[in-house]
Amino acid sequence: MKSLCVYCGSANGHDSVFMESAQELGRELAGRNIRLIYGGARIGVMGAIADACLQAGGKVTGVIPHHLDDVEVGHRGLTELKIVPSMHERKKLMFDMADAFAILPGGLGTLDEFFEILTWRQLRLHDKPVILVNIEGYWDSFITLIDNIIHNGFAKPEVRQHYSIVNQISRLFDMLATPADTAIADHPERF
């Protein structure tokens, strides 16, 4: 794997563990010579992961649309910053550059990115690994939501097989090293 797209928040969150986990992931990516692909901001969890990766000698590509460049304060210290016309182009370019996807804590934008990449996987538009990083149970309600969608007949149980769930950054790399057909159990948050 040469690149990992990380979806995460442009805010810090209330618990410092979210920023610390992002920094840990940034350092790990640099140490493993894996390029970070992310949303291009220098603030929040996004900024934390980018700065940690850069400080550890890693390579970082940020992708940010014009209208967010000022709001999210585009990171000018990256290896590469791509400023694109729209959110759609941002997401498509990030997808094209990534070998896999990790979802850290974030807000509505992070959910949007995760749902889109998950839907594309369900529709067999890609087979790249998608891993939800459930730091301190942040995504527990999301997992319950997916179970409710399945329970009410709006998705098949197989949707759980389109993503994995880990509870620690260290487990993320274990999951990425596991062959796709054995990486996902019946209920993936048990990893």
C-alpha positions in Angstrom: 0.0 0.0 0.0 1.4 3.3 -1.0 -1.3 5.8 0.1 -4.1 6.0 2.7 -7.0 8.4 2.4 -8.0 9.5 5.9 -11.4 11.1 6.4 -11.6 13.1 9.6 -12.9 16.3 11.2 -11.7 19.9 10.7 -12.6 20.5 14.4 -10.5 19.3 17.4 -13.4 17.5 19.2 -13.8 17.7 23.0 -11.6 14.8 23.9 -7.9 15.1 23.3 -7.7 11.4 22.4 -9.0 12.3 19.0 -6.1 14.6 18.2 -3.6 12.2 19.8 -4.9 9.3 17.7 -4.6 11.5 14.5 -1.0 12.4 15.4 -0.2 8.7 16.1 -1.6 7.8 12.7 0.3 10.5 11.0 3.6 9.3 12.5 2.8 5.7 11.6 2.1 6.6 8.0 5.4 8.4 7.8 7.3 5.5 9.4 5.7 3.1 7.0 6.4 5.3 3.9 2.7 5.5 3.2 1.5 8.8 1.7 -1.4 10.5 3.5 -4.3 11.7 1.3 -6.7 13.9 3.2 -8.9 17.0 3.0 -6.2 19.6 3.0 -7.0 21.7 6.1 -4.5 22.8 8.7 -7.0 22.9 11.5 -8.7 20.3 13.7 -8.0 16.5 13.4 -7.1 17.1 9.8 -4.3 19.5 10.7 -3.1 17.2 13.5 -2.6 14.2 11.3 -1.0 16.2 8.5 1.4 18.0 10.8 2.4 14.7 12.6 3.1 13.0 9.3 5.1 15.8 7.9 7.1 16.2 11.2 8.0 12.5 11.0 9.3 12.9 7.4 6.2 11.6 5.7 4.5 12.7 2.4 1.1 14.4 2.5 -1.3 15.3 -0.3 -4.2 17.6 0.7 -7.2 18.2 -1.5 -9.5 21.1 -0.8 -12.1 22.9 -2.8 -11.8 26.7 -3.4 -14.8 27.6 -1.1 -13.2 25.7 1.9 -9.7 26.9 1.3 -10.2 30.0 3.5 -12.8 28.5 5.9 -10.7 25.4 6.7 -7.5 27.2 6.2 -5.8 25.2 3.5 -2.5 23.8 4.7 0.3 25.5 2.8 3.1 23.3 4.3 2.1 20.0 2.7 4.1 18.0 0.2 1.3 18.8 -2.2 -1.9 20.8 -1.9 -4.5 20.4 -4.7 -7.2 23.1 -4.8 -10.2 22.0 -6.8 -13.4 23.6 -7.9 -15.9 21.5 -5.9 -16.6 19.0 -3.2 -17.4 16.4 -5.8 -14.0 16.8 -7.5 -12.3 16.8 -4.1 -13.9 13.4 -3.2 -13.2 11.9 -6.6 -9.6 13.0 -6.6 -9.0 11.7 -3.1 -10.6 8.4 -4.1 -8.4 8.1 -7.2 -5.2 8.7 -5.3 -6.0 6.3 -2.4 -5.2 2.6 -2.0 -7.4 2.4 1.1 -9.6 4.5 3.4 -9.6 5.1 7.2 -12.3 7.1 8.9 -11.3 8.9 12.1 -13.7 10.9 14.3 -15.3 13.8 12.4 -18.5 15.6 11.7 -21.1 15.7 8.9 -18.4 16.0 6.2 -16.7 12.9 7.4 -20.0 11.0 7.5 -20.7 12.2 3.9 -17.3 10.9 2.7 -17.7 7.6 4.6 -21.2 7.0 3.3 -20.2 7.7 -0.3 -17.1 5.5 -0.2 -19.2 2.7 1.5 -22.0 3.1 -1.0 -19.5 2.9 -3.9 -18.1 -0.3 -2.4 -21.6 -1.8 -2.0 -22.2 -1.0 -5.7 -18.9 -2.7 -6.6 -17.4 0.5 -8.0 -14.3 -0.3 -6.0 -12.8 -3.0 -3.7 -10.4 -0.8 -1.7 -10.3 -1.5 2.1 -12.5 0.8 4.2 -11.7 0.9 7.9 -13.7 2.7 10.6 -11.4 3.7 13.4 -13.6 3.7 16.5 -11.6 5.7 18.9 -13.1 5.6 22.4 -16.4 4.3 21.0 -16.9 7.4 18.8 -18.6 5.4 16.0 -20.7 3.2 18.3 -23.9 5.1 17.4 -23.0 4.8 13.7 -22.6 1.0 14.1 -26.0 0.9 15.8 -27.5 2.9 12.9 -26.2 0.5 10.3 -27.6 -2.4 12.4 -31.0 -0.6 12.5 -30.9 0.0 8.7 -30.3 -3.8 8.2 -32.9 -4.8 10.8 -35.5 -2.7 9.0 -34.8 -4.2 5.6 -33.1 -1.2 3.9 -29.8 -2.9 3.6 -28.6 -6.5 3.6 -26.4 -7.9 6.3 -23.6 -8.1 3.8 -23.2 -4.4 4.0 -21.1 -5.0 7.1 -18.6 -6.8 5.0 -17.8 -3.7 3.0 -15.9 -2.1 5.9 -14.0 -3.1 9.0 -13.9 -1.6 12.4 -10.8 -1.2 14.6 -10.6 0.5 18.0 -6.9 1.5 17.9 -4.5 3.0 15.4 -2.2 0.0 15.7 -5.0 -2.4 14.7 -5.6 -0.3 11.6 -2.3 -1.5 10.1 -3.0 -5.1 11.2 -6.3 -4.9 9.3 -4.7 -3.4 6.2 -2.2 -6.3 6.2 -5.0 -8.9 6.4 -6.3 -10.4 3.1 -9.7 -8.9 2.3 -11.5 -12.2 2.4 -10.5 -12.8 6.1 -10.4 -9.2 7.3 -14.1 -8.9 8.1 -16.0 -11.0 10.6 -19.8 -11.2 10.9 -19.7 -8.1 13.1 -16.6 -6.2 12.3 -16.3 -4.0 15.4 -15.0 -7.0 17.4 -11.5 -6.4 16.0 
